[in-house]
């Protein structure tokens, strides 16, 4: 898990998740394309997750199914990928 303070917004949370995905992928010495293939994603889709954004101004929001597939491909439990959500503040909608 990242050792930085808990994210306080969804944008920070998505970015921290992407950093953890990248860190774990590099630790296994596999490419983005290889990990994406193992998880059943396109390389472009996986790159968006590592960046934490689908498109500028729109944070990533991966499905639970996608997170499980990525965790399996990285030989981890899903919880090992997820940053703490305790301080995430949600805007009033």
C-alpha positions as a printed Julia matrix, in Angstrom:
93×3 Matrix{Float64}:
   0.0     0.0     0.0
   1.16    3.54   -0.59
   2.77    5.15    2.44
   1.52    8.64    1.59
  -1.35   10.24    3.52
  -4.81    8.91    2.73
  -6.33   10.62   -0.32
  -8.93   13.29    0.39
 -10.71   13.34   -2.98
 -11.79   10.82   -5.6
  -9.21   12.28   -8.0
  -6.42   11.67   -5.47
  -7.76    8.19   -4.71
  -7.78    7.21   -8.41
  -4.25    8.59   -8.84
  -2.98    6.69   -5.77
  -4.55    3.48   -7.1
  -2.77    4.04  -10.41
   0.55    4.57   -8.64
   0.09    1.33   -6.73
  -0.8    -0.57   -9.91
   2.34    0.76  -11.56
   4.52   -0.03   -8.56
   3.25   -3.61   -8.37
   3.58   -4.12  -12.14
   7.16   -2.88  -12.17
   8.0    -5.09   -9.18
   6.94   -8.1   -11.27
   8.94   -6.75  -14.25
   6.03   -6.92  -16.68
   4.92   -4.44  -19.29
   1.66   -2.53  -19.29
   0.63   -4.49  -22.36
   1.39   -7.83  -20.72
  -0.52   -6.99  -17.54
  -3.44   -5.62  -19.54
  -3.57   -8.84  -21.57
  -3.45  -10.98  -18.4
  -6.36   -8.99  -16.96
  -8.41   -8.97  -20.16
  -8.0    -5.24  -20.83
  -6.57   -3.24  -23.68
  -3.21   -1.57  -23.09
  -4.83    1.83  -23.53
  -7.47    1.08  -20.92
  -4.8    -0.11  -18.48
  -2.67    3.0   -19.11
  -5.66    5.14  -18.19
  -5.92    3.3   -14.87
  -2.23    3.84  -14.1
  -2.65    7.55  -14.82
  -5.77    7.66  -12.68
  -7.81    9.34  -15.43
 -10.04    8.16  -18.27
  -9.68   11.53  -19.94
  -8.5    14.92  -18.65
 -10.69   16.02  -15.76
 -12.4    12.65  -15.39
 -10.9    10.35  -12.74
 -10.74    6.62  -13.3
 -13.55    4.57  -11.81
 -12.69    0.9   -12.41
 -15.32   -1.73  -11.73
 -14.91   -4.26   -8.96
 -14.61   -6.96  -11.61
 -11.72   -5.09  -13.24
  -9.96   -4.63   -9.9
 -10.27   -8.34   -9.12
  -8.89   -9.26  -12.54
  -5.95   -6.89  -12.1
  -5.24   -8.2    -8.6
  -5.29  -11.77   -9.9
  -2.93  -10.85  -12.74
  -0.59   -9.27  -10.18
  -0.97  -12.27   -7.85
  -2.43  -10.1    -5.08
  -5.58   -9.65   -3.07
  -7.66   -6.65   -4.16
  -7.16   -4.99   -0.76
  -3.41   -4.86   -1.41
  -4.03   -2.5    -4.34
  -6.5    -0.13   -2.73
  -5.48    3.06   -0.95
  -7.29    3.97    2.25
 -10.65    5.6     1.55
 -11.24    6.88    5.08
 -10.52   10.55    4.24
 -12.13   10.78    0.8
 -14.64   13.62    0.76
 -17.54   13.47   -1.66
 -19.02   16.61   -3.15
 -22.66   17.29   -2.42
 -24.71   16.14   -5.37
